[in-house]
Amino acid sequence: MAKMTRRLIGVVALLALVAVALLVASNGLDSFPGNIVIKAGDTRYKVPLGLMVLASVLLTIVLNARRR
């Protein structure tokens, strides 16, 4: 049962990576969902919150998988 659970988690993680890769390929990193863009006159501030959350989740999954 544990082996099947790991495979299922692996498949879901792979599908999530493919979805993110397609999203980045179509829009680029500038228009990633969850990013905040503030325009004030000629200045533009970008806060990549969505990308930071995604990187955090992916790194947590990878590091926890390597530990086991």
VOLUM-858522 format. One record per residue (C-alpha): residue number from 1; residue in three letters; chain; x, y, z. Coordinates in nm, 2 decimals. Example, Ala and Ser with C-alpha at 12.3 -4.5 7.8 and 13.67 -1.06 7.14 Angstrom:
// VOLUM-858522
<r 1, Ala, A, <1.23, -0.45, 0.78>> <r 2, Ser, A, <1.37, -0.11, 0.71>> 
***
This chain:
// VOLUM-858522
<r 1, Met, A, <0.00, 0.00, 0.00>> <r 2, Ala, A, <0.28, 0.24, 0.08>> <r 3, Lys, A, <0.45, 0.17, -0.25>> <r 4, Met, A, <0.13, 0.26, -0.44>> <r 5, Thr, A, <0.09, 0.58, -0.24>> <r 6, Arg, A, <0.44, 0.69, -0.33>> <r 7, Arg, A, <0.38, 0.62, -0.69>> <r 8, Leu, A, <0.05, 0.82, -0.68>> <r 9, Ile, A, <0.23, 1.11, -0.52>> <r 10, Gly, A, <0.50, 1.09, -0.78>> <r 11, Val, A, <0.25, 1.10, -1.07>> <r 12, Val, A, <0.07, 1.39, -0.92>> <r 13, Ala, A, <0.40, 1.58, -0.86>> <r 14, Leu, A, <0.50, 1.51, -1.22>> <r 15, Leu, A, <0.17, 1.64, -1.35>> <r 16, Ala, A, <0.20, 1.95, -1.14>> <r 17, Leu, A, <0.55, 2.01, -1.28>> <r 18, Val, A, <0.42, 1.97, -1.64>> <r 19, Ala, A, <0.14, 2.21, -1.57>> <r 20, Val, A, <0.37, 2.47, -1.43>> <r 21, Ala, A, <0.62, 2.43, -1.72>> <r 22, Leu, A, <0.34, 2.48, -1.97>> <r 23, Leu, A, <0.22, 2.79, -1.77>> <r 24, Val, A, <0.56, 2.94, -1.77>> <r 25, Ala, A, <0.62, 2.86, -2.13>> <r 26, Ser, A, <0.30, 3.03, -2.24>> <r 27, Asn, A, <0.32, 3.34, -2.02>> <r 28, Gly, A, <0.67, 3.37, -1.90>> <r 29, Leu, A, <0.76, 3.44, -1.54>> <r 30, Asp, A, <0.64, 3.80, -1.55>> <r 31, Ser, A, <0.27, 3.71, -1.56>> <r 32, Phe, A, <0.28, 3.41, -1.32>> <r 33, Pro, A, <-0.04, 3.38, -1.11>> <r 34, Gly, A, <0.00, 3.53, -0.77>> <r 35, Asn, A, <0.26, 3.78, -0.87>> <r 36, Ile, A, <0.20, 4.14, -0.76>> <r 37, Val, A, <0.28, 4.43, -1.00>> <r 38, Ile, A, <0.26, 4.79, -0.88>> <r 39, Lys, A, <0.29, 5.06, -1.14>> <r 40, Ala, A, <0.36, 5.41, -1.02>> <r 41, Gly, A, <0.43, 5.66, -1.30>> <r 42, Asp, A, <0.74, 5.54, -1.49>> <r 43, Thr, A, <0.84, 5.29, -1.22>> <r 44, Arg, A, <0.72, 4.93, -1.20>> <r 45, Tyr, A, <0.76, 4.71, -0.89>> <r 46, Lys, A, <0.73, 4.33, -0.92>> <r 47, Val, A, <0.68, 4.10, -0.62>> <r 48, Pro, A, <0.68, 3.74, -0.73>> <r 49, Leu, A, <0.47, 3.59, -0.45>> <r 50, Gly, A, <0.33, 3.31, -0.66>> <r 51, Leu, A, <0.67, 3.20, -0.78>> <r 52, Met, A, <0.81, 3.21, -0.43>> <r 53, Val, A, <0.53, 2.99, -0.30>> <r 54, Leu, A, <0.57, 2.75, -0.58>> <r 55, Ala, A, <0.95, 2.73, -0.53>> <r 56, Ser, A, <0.90, 2.67, -0.16>> <r 57, Val, A, <0.65, 2.39, -0.21>> <r 58, Leu, A, <0.87, 2.22, -0.48>> <r 59, Leu, A, <1.18, 2.24, -0.27>> <r 60, Thr, A, <1.00, 2.10, 0.04>> <r 61, Ile, A, <0.87, 1.81, -0.16>> <r 62, Val, A, <1.22, 1.74, -0.32>> <r 63, Leu, A, <1.40, 1.76, 0.01>> <r 64, Asn, A, <1.15, 1.55, 0.20>> <r 65, Ala, A, <1.17, 1.28, -0.07>> <r 66, Arg, A, <1.55, 1.28, -0.06>> <r 67, Arg, A, <1.54, 1.23, 0.32>> <r 68, Arg, A, <1.35, 0.90, 0.30>> 
***
